[in-house]
């Protein structure tokens, strides 16, 4: 996410490193590089000009703060202004005091509205609500079928109908009340471009029922085109917030950094993958930290809290420290990691994770985890519990069963041994029963 922009900004800010005093010429040089980085990221040129001038004002006559270097002072100013540019949002869904809360999704065809409708419903369910999704895109039967299928897969209530779309929307709200659902997500029609018929249809739906929020779903990969679309929908229909989709594949970030200005509304949510749970609140401060390569540990902790089985994790830790790590434990860890999303997405949240991503470039981490899972599932229950039993003949049998080479089995066995050895050393105690502490690198191996 935003890899190209992050790299350019990092390079720009490095040019003023090593200075003990914040000199005007250093600020000018640094901001020229920041300006180029933003323009190359497809950020609207008016937005770039305004952003750079605001950073300059922040730095004018600024003294280097205690505990900070000159470059860190510039980075802080850029970070704070990025937060403002992104809308300073830290807010999730807004629920009405009198249910149901109606959320109307609008946007062009192909922006990801249908999948986002279900993702938004699941987010509401994680927050303790009972969602229903309604299909209003009657021009495309495939869209209705897609929403119905996704809703059934995730056990979310679904409604559609025939006739005028505003009538179907009202019927969806009545159905929600009947089945005791307190959130209704309306998946409206889209077009390949903005036209008068589409706007008229959306206005009728909005006039027919009191939607708590009208959220524009915009594809971040379309760059400045998303900004033009945002301006049109904001002007014609009215927008209460933006949901950016496909941010996991957006290396430049131009649309995300421009849409706030274009629509006048905050970016409220970010689609970060294809899985149903890959929708997160767009925390502007955390996103600014990611863009500057500073990580987003809070989001990483929240994601882990949603997906990790704490009891299973504690059990694996006990086995690790006791030197009894089985391949069933190993398998549980692989599945929990996969449940948190792509490894590349997780590295975005780790400070300095961009450098690790560079080392993984070209490697299919999802495929590697699936390969490890296949190997483990090809073992017998006894072999998984007692890896020391796996000899040459067993390795050949496991390799045939999982479609890999015996060398791949050896690598997995070594990975398990190294993981267990490291954990035992971390958990070691001295004769008085006190932890030895973290071993030095020279002690490992």
ABEGO torsion letter per residue (X at the ends): XGAAAAAAAAAAAAAABGBABBBAAAAAAAAAAAAAAAAAAGBBAAAAAAAAAAAAAAABGBBBBBGBBAAAAAAAAAAAAAAAAAGGBABBBBBBABOBBBBBBBEBBGAGAAAAAAAAAAAAAAAGBBBBBBBABAABAAAAAAAAAAAAAAGBBBBBBBEBAAAAAAAAAAAAAAAGBABBBBBBBBBABBBAAAAAAAAAAAAABBBABBBBBBBAAAEAAAAAAAAAAAAAAEBAEBBBBGAAABAAGAAAAAAAAAAGBBBABBBAEABAABBBBBBAAAAAAAAAGAEBAAAAAAAAAAABBAAAAAAAAAAAAAGABBAAAAAAAAAAAAAAEBAAAAAAABBGAAAAAAAABGBBAAAAAAAAAAAAAABBAAAAABAAABBAAAAAAAAAAAGBBAAAAAAAAAAAAAAAAAAAAAABBBAAGBBAEBBBAAABX
